[in-house]
């Protein structure tokens, strides 16, 4: 694997700061936020300086029941080519559910949701990863995600699930140590045990990020400083394998350049501490791992994943020997016979659709889930929608003032997104106008003008310009 070094997530808000930071070897950019034909000048300048740029996808939904969308795959491949990237990355997650597979409305979660660690989900994920690998011009690495809740009836630990995925597909791993910390707090999963089970030889690079505790759980916000427990997990990982690359993620509430540089240095120091521990001997390494295991935890409620840990005592790679429903397939004449994923896709699709419906449409929680945790996740999804809509349509908070958030939460609580966030903004404004809100005449007029300007296929101001141009042309032709 190509050595990347120390990096930071490139975002437009900190583009200048990133360009001026010393010791930045590479950057990662959200793939869906860049257009190959119109790359930001900051990224072009970084590339001219020899800084590697890696596109990081967030919308494929490789863990979903449906096969990856060819259009999204083509777009990701195009961005990899435009950026000259050595690899592309995505998530082991699903972001939408429903549709023809389940004969139900398609629902967008607007968030990366965890896949169940079951044989069905593994078979589907492996096939989806193979499809993506075939469509991409460079290697693919997939990232473990943070979760606020557990799926009932899980059959594997995270380490076993990822080990089997790598063994069956050859995909590389992007390990997010902040997500390991999140799952430690929220699901009671030991990050040291997870690292011990992972195929670290497949490691592409590492993510590091901050978060915060609220509602009795840890939220992976990417908007707060990196806490010490996350740095401790990074040190533990670095004591096991030399990471090809380590990257600091920050998506919101951006601090000063000096603060960002301090965080990057803390990340670099955590890696160096892990490598130094290897040189000093196993006793020092074990002491560091004990510190990781003692990290803080929040009350997990139902005991989380104990059923998953007890269910599979097969050890590394045992699940890939085939045999049984959902296995990797039996070998005949030296060739692997891949499982038929159609039944697994339908079972997984139904389960994911029921979950997403509970989270974004207000339907009852599926059997076996912790209702309190799903409530926390549903509130977090609404809060995220409100924040993103405010960013893509900043005029709405300006027009509605302090009442924006309360109005949006009331609107979104039981109304799923019908499209992207821009459509969500239009739907929200249209709903307010339909119900006679806001009550103030002036504010309602401003909101109506904003909605009319953006709701048609062509902006209203442009339509007026076109009509004026046509009228002028008719006058000139009559002369």
C-alpha positions in Angstrom: 0.0 0.0 0.0 1.3 3.4 -0.9 2.5 5.5 2.1 0.3 8.5 2.5 1.7 10.1 5.7 -0.1 12.7 7.8 -3.2 14.3 6.4 -6.3 16.4 7.0 -9.8 16.4 5.6 -10.0 19.3 3.0 -13.1 21.4 3.4 -13.8 24.8 1.6 -14.1 26.5 5.0 -10.5 25.7 6.0 -9.0 25.5 2.5 -6.6 28.4 3.2 -5.5 27.0 6.5 -4.9 23.6 5.0 -2.7 25.1 2.3 -0.6 26.9 4.9 -0.2 24.0 7.3 3.3 22.5 7.6 3.7 18.7 7.3 0.5 17.9 5.4 1.3 15.0 3.0 -2.2 14.4 1.8 -5.8 15.5 2.0 -9.2 13.8 1.7 -12.2 15.4 0.0 -15.8 14.4 0.2 -16.3 13.0 -3.3 -19.9 14.2 -3.7 -18.8 17.8 -3.0 -16.4 18.2 -5.9 -17.1 18.5 -9.6 -14.4 17.0 -11.8 -14.6 19.8 -14.4 -14.5 22.5 -11.8 -12.1 21.5 -9.1 -11.5 24.1 -6.4 -8.3 26.1 -7.0 -7.1 25.2 -3.6 -7.1 21.5 -4.4 -5.4 22.2 -7.7 -2.6 24.1 -5.9 -2.2 21.3 -3.4 -1.9 18.7 -6.2 0.7 20.9 -8.0 2.7 20.8 -4.8 2.6 17.0 -4.8 0.0 16.6 -2.1 -2.1 13.5 -2.7 -5.9 14.0 -2.8 -8.2 11.0 -2.0 -12.0 11.2 -2.7 -14.1 9.9 0.1 -17.6 8.8 -0.9 -20.6 9.1 1.4 -23.6 8.1 -0.7 -23.0 4.7 -2.3 -24.6 2.7 0.5 -22.5 -0.4 -0.1 -24.2 -2.0 2.9 -27.7 -1.5 1.5 -29.9 -4.3 0.1 -29.8 -3.1 -3.5 -26.8 -3.3 -5.8 -24.7 -0.1 -6.0 -26.1 2.6 -8.3 -24.0 2.6 -11.6 -24.4 6.3 -11.9 -23.0 7.0 -8.4 -20.2 4.5 -9.1 -19.3 6.2 -12.4 -19.3 9.6 -10.6 -16.9 8.3 -8.0 -14.7 6.8 -10.7 -14.7 10.1 -12.5 -13.6 12.0 -9.4 -10.8 9.5 -8.8 -9.5 10.1 -12.3 -9.8 13.9 -12.0 -7.9 14.0 -8.7 -5.3 11.5 -9.8 -6.1 9.6 -6.6 -4.3 6.3 -5.7 -7.5 4.9 -4.2 -11.1 5.8 -3.3 -12.9 5.2 0.0 -16.5 4.6 1.0 -18.4 3.3 4.1 -19.7 0.0 5.4 -23.1 1.4 5.8 -26.5 1.9 4.1 -28.1 5.4 3.6 -31.4 4.5 1.9 -34.0 1.7 2.0 -37.2 0.6 0.4 -38.0 0.8 -3.3 -38.9 -2.0 -5.7 -37.0 -4.7 -3.7 -39.4 -4.3 -0.9 -42.5 -2.9 -2.7 -42.4 0.1 -0.4 -41.5 3.8 -0.7 -37.9 4.6 -1.0 -36.6 6.4 2.0 -33.4 8.4 2.4 -31.9 8.4 5.9 -29.5 11.3 5.2 -27.0 9.5 7.4 -24.6 6.5 7.4 -26.5 3.7 9.2 -24.9 0.5 10.5 -25.5 -2.8 8.7 -26.4 -5.9 10.8 -23.4 -8.2 11.4 -25.2 -11.2 9.9 -24.5 -13.7 7.2 -27.1 -12.2 5.0 -25.7 -8.7 5.3 -22.1 -10.0 4.8 -23.1 -11.9 1.6 -24.8 -8.7 0.2 -22.0 -6.4 1.2 -19.3 -8.7 -0.4 -21.2 -8.7 -3.7 -21.7 -5.0 -3.6 -18.0 -4.4 -2.8 -17.1 -6.6 -5.8 -19.4 -4.6 -8.1 -17.8 -1.4 -6.9 -14.3 -2.7 -7.3 -15.0 -3.7 -10.9 -16.3 -0.2 -11.7 -13.5 1.8 -10.1 -10.2 2.5 -11.8 -8.2 2.4 -8.5 -8.4 0.3 -5.3 -11.3 0.7 -2.9 -11.1 0.9 0.8 -14.1 0.8 3.1 -14.6 2.4 6.5 -16.1 1.1 9.7 -18.8 3.4 11.0 -20.0 4.7 14.3 -23.4 3.5 15.6 -25.8 4.7 18.3 -27.7 1.4 18.4 -27.4 -2.3 17.8 -29.2 -4.7 15.5 -30.9 -7.6 17.2 -29.6 -11.1 16.4 -26.1 -10.1 15.3 -23.9 -13.1 14.5 -20.4 -11.7 14.5 -18.3 -9.1 16.2 -17.1 -6.1 14.1 -13.6 -7.6 13.8 -14.9 -11.0 12.5 -17.3 -9.2 10.1 -14.5 -7.1 8.6 -12.0 -10.0 8.5 -14.4 -12.1 6.5 -15.2 -9.1 4.2 -11.5 -8.6 3.4 -10.9 -12.3 3.1 -13.7 -12.7 0.5 -13.2 -9.6 -1.5 -9.6 -8.4 -1.0 -10.9 -4.9 -0.2 -8.8 -2.6 1.8 -9.8 -1.1 5.2 -10.1 2.5 6.3 -10.2 2.2 10.1 -11.8 5.1 12.0 -10.5 5.0 15.5 -13.0 7.6 16.6 -15.7 5.2 15.4 -14.2 2.4 17.5 -14.4 4.7 20.5 -18.0 5.6 19.7 -18.9 1.9 19.5 -17.1 1.3 22.8 -19.2 3.9 24.5 -22.5 3.2 22.8 -22.4 -0.5 22.3 -19.9 -1.8 24.9 -17.5 -3.1 22.3 -13.8 -3.2 23.3 -11.6 -1.3 20.8 -8.6 -3.4 21.7 -10.5 -6.6 20.9 -11.7 -5.2 17.7 -8.2 -4.2 16.6 -6.9 -7.7 17.6 -9.5 -9.3 15.2 -9.0 -6.9 12.3 -6.9 -7.9 9.3 -4.5 -4.9 9.7 -2.4 -6.0 6.8 -5.3 -4.7 4.7 -5.1 -1.2 6.3 -5.2 1.6 3.8 -5.3 4.5 6.3 -6.8 5.7 9.5 -9.4 8.4 10.4 -9.2 10.4 13.6 -12.0 12.7 14.8 -13.8 14.3 17.8 -17.3 14.0 19.2 -19.3 14.7 22.3 -21.6 12.9 24.9 -25.3 13.7 25.0 -28.5 11.8 25.7 -26.4 9.1 27.3 -24.5 8.3 24.1 -21.4 9.4 22.3 -22.0 11.4 19.1 -19.3 11.2 16.4 -19.7 14.9 15.4 -16.5 15.7 13.6 -17.0 19.1 15.1 -15.1 18.9 18.4 -11.5 18.3 19.4 -10.1 14.8 19.4 -10.5 13.3 22.9 -7.7 11.4 24.6 -9.4 8.0 24.5 -9.4 8.3 20.7 -5.7 9.1 20.6 -5.1 6.1 22.9 -6.8 3.8 20.4 -4.7 5.3 17.6 -1.6 4.6 19.7 -2.7 1.0 20.2 -3.3 0.6 16.5 0.1 2.0 15.7 1.7 -0.4 18.1 0.2 -3.3 16.0 0.9 -2.0 12.5 2.6 1.0 10.9 -0.4 3.0 9.4 0.2 3.9 5.8 -1.7 7.2 6.5 -3.5 9.0 9.3 -5.9 11.8 8.7 -7.7 14.3 11.0 -11.4 14.9 10.1 -13.2 18.1 10.9 -16.5 18.9 9.3 -18.1 21.7 11.4 -17.3 24.4 13.9 -13.9 24.9 12.4 -11.3 26.2 14.8 -8.3 28.4 14.0 -5.5 27.2 11.9 -3.3 27.1 15.0 -5.8 24.8 16.8 -6.0 22.5 13.8 -2.2 22.3 13.6 -2.1 21.4 17.3 -4.6 18.6 16.7 -2.6 17.3 13.7 0.5 17.3 15.9 -1.4 15.4 18.6 -2.4 12.8 16.0 1.2 12.5 14.8 2.5 12.2 18.4 0.0 9.4 19.1 1.2 7.4 16.1 4.9 7.9 17.1 4.1 6.8 20.7 2.7 3.6 19.3 5.7 2.9 17.1 8.0 3.7 20.0 6.2 1.2 22.2 6.9 -1.5 19.7 10.6 -0.7 19.9 10.6 -0.8 23.7 9.0 -4.2 23.9 5.7 -6.0 24.5 5.3 -4.9 28.1 5.0 -1.3 27.2 2.5 -2.2 24.4 0.3 -4.2 26.7 0.3 -1.3 29.2 -0.9 1.0 26.5 -3.7 -1.4 25.5 -4.8 -1.7 29.1 -5.3 2.1 29.1 -7.5 1.8 26.0 -9.6 -0.9 27.6 -10.1 1.4 30.7 -11.5 4.2 28.6 -14.7 6.0 29.7 -18.1 4.4 28.8 -21.7 5.6 28.9 -24.4 3.3 30.2 -25.4 1.1 27.3 -28.9 0.1 28.4 -29.6 -3.4 26.9 -26.0 -4.7 27.0 -25.6 -4.2 23.3 -23.6 -6.8 21.5 -23.1 -9.6 24.0 -25.3 -11.8 21.8 -23.0 -11.2 18.8 -19.9 -12.0 20.8 -21.3 -15.2 22.2 -22.9 -16.3 18.9 -19.8 -16.9 16.9 -16.8 -18.8 18.4 -15.2 -19.5 15.0 -12.2 -17.3 15.3 -10.5 -15.5 12.4 -11.6 -16.5 9.0 -13.6 -19.6 10.1 -16.7 -18.2 8.5 -15.2 -18.1 5.1 -14.8 -21.8 4.8 -18.3 -22.0 3.2 -21.1 -24.4 4.0 -24.4 -23.3 5.5 -26.7 -20.6 4.5 -25.0 -17.3 3.9 -21.4 -18.7 3.8 -18.8 -17.7 1.3 -19.8 -20.6 -0.9 -18.3 -24.0 -1.4 -15.2 -24.7 -3.5 -15.7 -27.1 -6.5 -12.7 -27.9 -8.6 -10.8 -25.0 -7.0 -13.3 -22.4 -8.0 -15.4 -20.5 -5.4 -19.2 -20.8 -6.0 -20.6 -17.5 -4.9 -23.9 -17.5 -3.0 -27.1 -16.4 -4.6 -27.8 -13.1 -2.8 -31.3 -12.5 -4.0 -33.1 -14.1 -1.0 -30.6 -12.4 1.4 -31.1 -9.0 -0.4 -34.9 -9.3 0.1 -34.6 -10.2 3.8 -32.1 -7.5 4.4 -34.1 -5.0 2.4 -37.2 -5.6 4.5 -35.3 -5.2 7.7 -33.5 -2.0 6.6 -36.8 -0.5 5.3 -38.5 -1.1 8.6 -35.6 0.5 10.5 -35.3 3.6 8.3 -39.1 4.1 8.4 -39.0 4.1 12.2 -36.1 6.6 12.2 -37.4 9.1 9.6 -41.2 8.5 9.2 -42.3 7.9 12.8 -43.4 4.3 12.3 -43.1 1.9 15.3 -39.6 0.5 16.1 -39.0 -2.9 14.7 -39.0 -5.8 17.1 -35.8 -6.3 19.1 -34.4 -2.8 18.8 -33.8 -0.6 21.8 -36.6 2.0 21.4 -34.8 4.6 23.5 -31.7 4.4 21.3 -33.7 4.6 18.1 -35.3 7.7 19.5 -31.9 9.2 20.1 -30.9 8.3 16.6 -34.1 9.8 15.1 -33.6 13.1 16.9 -30.0 13.2 15.8 -31.1 12.7 12.2 -33.6 15.6 12.4 -30.9 17.8 13.9 -28.5 16.9 11.2 -31.1 17.6 8.5 -31.8 21.0 10.1 -28.1 21.9 10.1 -27.4 20.7 6.5 -30.5 22.5 5.1 -29.3 25.7 6.9 -26.0 25.3 5.1 -27.4 24.6 1.6 -30.2 27.2 1.9 -28.8 29.8 4.3 -31.6 32.2 3.4 -34.1 30.2 5.3 -32.6 30.8 8.8 -32.2 34.5 7.8 -35.8 34.8 6.8 -37.3 32.8 9.7 -34.8 34.0 12.3 -34.8 32.3 15.7 -37.8 30.2 14.8 -36.1 28.3 12.0 -34.9 25.3 14.0 -38.1 24.7 15.9 -40.1 25.0 12.7 -37.8 22.6 10.8 -37.8 20.0 13.6 -41.7 20.1 13.7 -41.8 19.7 9.9 -39.1 16.9 9.7 -40.0 14.7 12.6 -42.3 12.5 10.6 -41.6 13.6 7.1 -38.7 11.8 5.3 -36.6 13.5 2.7 -38.0 13.0 -0.8 -34.7 14.0 -2.5 -31.5 15.7 -1.6 -31.1 18.4 1.0 -31.9 21.2 -1.5 -35.2 19.5 -2.2 -35.7 19.2 1.5 -35.3 22.9 1.9 -37.9 23.5 -0.8 -40.3 21.0 0.7 -39.9 22.6 4.1 -40.6 26.1 2.8 -43.6 24.9 0.8 -45.1 23.1 3.8 -44.8 26.3 5.9 -46.5 28.3 3.2 -49.3 25.7 2.8 -50.1 25.8 6.5 -50.1 29.6 6.6 -46.8 30.0 8.3 -45.0 32.0 9.4 -47.7 34.3 10.8 -45.9 37.6 10.1 -47.0 39.0 6.7 -43.6 40.3 5.8 -41.7 37.1 6.7 -44.3 35.0 4.8 -43.9 37.2 1.7 -40.1 36.8 1.9 -40.4 33.1 2.2 -42.9 32.9 -0.6 -40.6 34.9 -2.9 -37.7 32.6 -2.0 -39.7 29.5 -2.7 -41.1 30.8 -6.0 -37.5 31.7 -7.1 -36.3 28.2 -6.6 -39.2 25.8 -7.0 -39.4 25.7 -10.7 -37.1 24.1 -13.2 -35.8 27.5 -14.1 -35.2 30.2 -11.5 -37.9 32.9 -11.4 -35.4 35.7 -12.0 -34.1 33.9 -15.1 -37.6 33.3 -16.4 -38.3 37.1 -16.1 -35.0 37.7 -18.0 -36.0 35.3 -20.7 -39.5 36.8 -21.1 -38.0 40.3 -21.3 -35.5 39.2 -23.9 -38.2 37.6 -26.0 -40.4 40.7 -25.8 -37.5 42.9 -26.8 -36.8 40.6 -29.8 -40.4 40.7 -30.9 -40.3 44.6 -30.9 -37.1 44.6 -32.8 -38.4 42.2 -35.4 -41.5 44.4 -36.0 -39.3 47.3 -36.9 
